[in-house]
Amino acid sequence: MSKPREDTAPPSATAALMARRFRGYLPVAIDVETGGFHPATDALLEIAAVLIDMDSDGALKRGATHNFHVQPFAGGRLDPTSLSITGIDPFHPLRPALPERDALQRVFREIRHALRAYGCRRAILVGHNAAFDLSFLNAAVARAQVKRNPFHPFSCFDTATLAGAALGQTVLAKAVTVAGLEWDPGSAHNARSDAQRSAELFCLVCNRLRDSHQAAEERARALGWFSVAGPAGEQPGPEEPPREAEFPPQP
């Protein structure tokens, strides 16, 4: 379910590049499969997180994948139409599902490890139609009373928007295909596969924008917005949530 963690930390220069790239936020691709469209009432059934890494040249690339099947919470709604689309049988005896809190904590543990490795402040969700995934993630965090959520509570990177602007396509399958990436129709509505394709799409668009980003970074530095050391060493502004490390530990 979860790829073994690679304990080799990125070189300090690469970590500094990543910390500056998104103002101290670490992008993590998330995809959820659910029992419906309403995060407060419908069950979370699967979650996949794909880490975003950076090479020594500053190019983004897909990192490790961590995904888990999730047991429906007590009273969680399961819409037959949604289940027919995902093909998930929530109560199959061979389905290795975890309680919601356990699944979230396992995913967050890997993200916190990546945050420390890159010296980033918080994680920021990358998803295709990301508001949907973030709403279910936030609802599950509140329901399971998870105290240390590494993600920004409301900001996200939407690959549907990025792909629409860069590639002229907003449907994940079409955007991935025109981008020249691999697409397996049989893996659609699979959290692991969709999160991986979203991560690859995000990296591709961001890498094509590197010249634009570098020019903007030089301008921001000239304006005195951040030092050469980058945002990882800065204090968050009043409109930003605190660093994940500043949240109280889990009970």
C-alpha positions as CSV (number, residue, x, y, z in Angstrom):
1,M,0.0,0.0,0.0
2,S,2.8,2.4,0.8
3,K,6.2,2.6,-0.9
4,P,9.1,2.2,1.5
5,R,10.5,5.6,2.6
6,E,13.7,6.6,1.1
7,D,15.7,7.9,4.0
8,T,18.3,9.7,1.9
9,A,17.8,13.4,2.5
10,P,18.1,15.8,-0.4
11,P,21.3,17.8,-0.6
12,S,21.0,21.1,1.4
13,A,21.2,23.2,-1.8
14,T,18.3,21.2,-3.3
15,A,16.3,21.5,-0.1
16,A,16.8,25.2,-0.1
17,L,15.6,25.4,-3.7
18,M,12.4,23.5,-2.8
19,A,11.8,25.6,0.3
20,R,11.9,28.8,-1.9
21,R,10.0,27.4,-4.8
22,F,6.5,27.7,-3.2
23,R,7.3,30.1,-0.4
24,G,8.0,27.4,2.2
25,Y,5.1,25.1,1.2
26,L,5.7,21.6,0.0
27,P,3.3,20.4,-2.7
28,V,1.8,16.9,-2.1
29,A,-0.6,15.3,-4.6
30,I,-3.7,13.9,-2.9
31,D,-6.6,11.9,-4.4
32,V,-9.5,10.5,-2.4
33,E,-12.2,8.1,-3.4
34,T,-15.4,8.5,-1.5
35,G,-18.9,7.3,-1.0
36,G,-20.5,10.4,-2.4
37,F,-20.0,14.1,-3.0
38,H,-20.7,15.6,0.5
39,P,-17.7,15.6,2.8
40,A,-19.6,16.0,6.0
41,T,-21.9,13.0,5.5
42,D,-20.3,10.7,2.9
43,A,-17.6,8.2,3.7
44,L,-13.9,8.5,2.8
45,L,-13.0,5.1,1.2
46,E,-9.4,5.5,-0.1
47,I,-6.6,8.1,0.2
48,A,-3.4,8.4,-1.8
49,A,-0.6,10.8,-1.3
50,V,2.2,11.3,-3.8
51,L,5.2,13.3,-2.6
52,I,6.8,15.9,-4.9
53,D,10.6,15.8,-5.0
54,M,13.2,18.1,-6.6
55,D,16.4,17.2,-8.4
56,S,19.7,19.1,-8.0
57,D,18.8,21.2,-11.1
58,G,15.6,22.5,-9.5
59,A,13.3,20.3,-11.6
60,L,10.2,18.8,-9.9
61,K,9.6,15.1,-10.1
62,R,7.2,12.6,-8.7
63,G,8.3,11.0,-5.4
64,A,7.0,8.2,-3.3
65,T,3.4,7.1,-3.2
66,H,1.5,6.3,0.0
67,N,-2.1,5.0,-0.2
68,F,-4.5,3.3,2.0
69,H,-8.0,1.9,1.9
70,V,-10.2,3.4,4.6
71,Q,-13.1,1.9,6.6
72,P,-16.3,3.9,6.3
73,F,-16.9,5.9,9.5
74,A,-19.9,5.0,11.6
75,G,-23.0,6.4,9.9
76,G,-21.1,7.4,6.8
77,R,-23.2,7.6,3.6
78,L,-22.4,5.3,0.7
79,D,-24.0,6.3,-2.5
80,P,-24.5,3.3,-4.8
81,T,-23.8,5.5,-7.9
82,S,-20.5,6.6,-6.5
83,L,-19.5,3.0,-5.6
84,S,-20.4,1.9,-9.2
85,I,-18.0,4.5,-10.6
86,T,-15.1,3.7,-8.3
87,G,-15.7,-0.1,-8.2
88,I,-15.0,-0.1,-4.5
89,D,-16.8,-2.7,-2.3
90,P,-16.3,-1.1,1.2
91,F,-17.1,-4.3,3.0
92,H,-15.2,-6.9,0.9
93,P,-13.6,-9.3,3.3
94,L,-10.2,-9.1,1.6
95,R,-10.1,-5.3,1.5
96,P,-7.2,-4.2,3.7
97,A,-8.9,-1.1,5.1
98,L,-7.8,1.0,8.0
99,P,-9.8,3.2,10.4
100,E,-10.0,6.8,9.2
101,R,-7.7,8.2,11.9
102,D,-5.1,5.5,11.4
103,A,-5.0,6.0,7.6
104,L,-4.6,9.8,8.0
105,Q,-1.9,9.5,10.6
106,R,0.1,7.2,8.4
107,V,-0.1,9.5,5.4
108,F,0.7,12.6,7.6
109,R,3.7,10.9,9.1
110,E,5.3,10.5,5.7
111,I,4.5,14.1,4.8
112,R,6.0,15.4,8.0
113,H,9.2,13.5,7.1
114,A,9.3,15.2,3.7
115,L,8.7,18.6,5.3
116,R,11.7,18.2,7.6
117,A,13.8,16.9,4.7
118,Y,13.1,20.0,2.6
119,G,12.9,22.5,5.4
120,C,9.4,23.5,4.4
121,R,6.8,25.2,6.6
122,R,3.6,23.3,5.6
123,A,2.3,21.0,2.9
124,I,-0.1,22.3,0.3
125,L,-2.5,20.0,-1.5
126,V,-2.2,19.3,-5.2
127,G,-5.2,17.7,-6.8
128,H,-7.3,17.4,-9.9
129,N,-10.3,19.5,-8.9
130,A,-8.4,20.0,-5.7
131,A,-11.2,21.6,-3.6
132,F,-13.1,18.3,-3.6
133,D,-10.1,16.4,-2.2
134,L,-9.3,19.1,0.3
135,S,-12.9,19.3,1.6
136,F,-12.9,15.5,2.3
137,L,-9.5,15.6,3.8
138,N,-10.5,18.5,6.2
139,A,-13.7,16.8,7.1
140,A,-12.0,13.5,7.9
141,V,-9.3,15.3,10.0
142,A,-12.0,17.0,12.0
143,R,-14.1,13.8,12.4
144,A,-11.1,11.7,13.5
145,Q,-9.8,14.5,15.8
146,V,-6.4,14.4,14.2
147,K,-4.4,17.3,15.9
148,R,-1.5,17.6,13.5
149,N,-2.6,18.2,10.0
150,P,0.4,19.3,7.9
151,F,-1.7,20.8,5.1
152,H,-2.7,24.4,4.5
153,P,-6.4,24.5,5.5
154,F,-7.7,26.2,2.5
155,S,-5.1,26.9,-0.2
156,C,-4.3,24.3,-2.9
157,F,-2.9,23.7,-6.4
158,D,-5.6,22.6,-8.8
159,T,-4.2,20.6,-11.8
160,A,-7.5,21.0,-13.6
161,T,-6.8,24.8,-13.7
162,L,-3.1,24.4,-14.5
163,A,-3.8,21.9,-17.3
164,G,-6.5,24.1,-18.7
165,A,-4.2,27.1,-18.9
166,A,-1.1,25.2,-20.1
167,L,-2.5,22.5,-22.2
168,G,-6.1,23.5,-23.1
169,Q,-7.5,20.4,-21.3
170,T,-9.3,20.2,-17.9
171,V,-10.2,16.5,-17.9
172,L,-7.4,14.5,-16.2
173,A,-7.2,11.7,-18.8
174,K,-7.1,14.2,-21.7
175,A,-4.6,16.5,-20.0
176,V,-2.3,13.6,-19.2
177,T,-2.5,12.3,-22.8
178,V,-1.8,15.6,-24.6
179,A,1.1,16.2,-22.2
180,G,2.7,13.0,-23.4
181,L,2.4,11.2,-20.1
182,E,1.2,7.6,-19.7
183,W,-2.5,7.1,-19.1
184,D,-4.2,3.7,-18.3
185,P,-8.0,3.9,-18.8
186,G,-8.4,0.9,-16.6
187,S,-6.9,2.8,-13.6
188,A,-9.3,5.7,-13.7
189,H,-11.0,6.5,-10.3
190,N,-8.2,4.7,-8.6
191,A,-6.7,6.9,-5.9
192,R,-3.2,5.8,-6.3
193,S,-3.1,6.1,-10.1
194,D,-5.0,9.4,-10.2
195,A,-2.7,11.0,-7.5
196,Q,0.3,9.9,-9.5
197,R,-0.9,11.3,-12.7
198,S,-1.9,14.6,-11.0
199,A,1.6,14.8,-9.5
200,E,3.2,14.2,-12.9
201,L,1.0,16.8,-14.5
202,F,1.8,19.3,-11.8
203,C,5.5,18.7,-12.2
204,L,5.4,19.0,-15.9
205,V,3.6,22.4,-15.9
206,C,5.7,23.8,-13.1
207,N,8.9,22.7,-14.9
208,R,7.8,24.4,-18.1
209,L,7.3,27.6,-16.0
210,R,10.8,27.6,-14.5
211,D,12.0,30.6,-16.5
212,S,9.0,32.6,-15.4
213,H,9.4,31.6,-11.8
214,Q,13.1,32.5,-11.8
215,A,12.4,36.0,-13.2
216,A,9.6,36.5,-10.6
217,E,11.9,35.3,-7.8
218,E,14.6,37.8,-8.8
219,R,12.0,40.6,-8.8
220,A,10.6,39.5,-5.4
221,R,14.2,39.5,-3.9
222,A,14.8,43.0,-5.4
223,L,11.6,44.1,-3.6
224,G,12.9,42.7,-0.4
225,W,10.2,40.2,0.1
226,F,12.6,37.4,1.2
227,S,16.3,36.9,1.7
228,V,18.6,34.6,-0.1
229,A,18.0,32.0,2.6
230,G,14.4,31.7,1.4
231,P,11.0,31.5,3.1
232,A,11.9,28.4,5.2
233,G,13.6,30.7,7.6
234,E,10.9,33.3,7.7
235,Q,8.0,33.8,10.1
236,P,4.6,33.3,8.5
237,G,2.6,36.4,7.8
238,P,-0.7,37.2,9.6
239,E,-2.8,35.7,6.8
240,E,-0.9,32.3,6.9
241,P,-1.3,29.4,9.2
242,P,1.6,28.5,11.5
243,R,4.2,25.9,10.6
244,E,3.0,22.3,11.1
245,A,5.7,21.8,13.8
246,E,4.1,24.6,15.9
247,F,0.8,22.6,16.3
248,P,0.4,20.8,19.6
249,P,1.5,17.1,19.5
250,Q,-1.1,14.4,19.2
251,P,-2.6,13.1,22.4
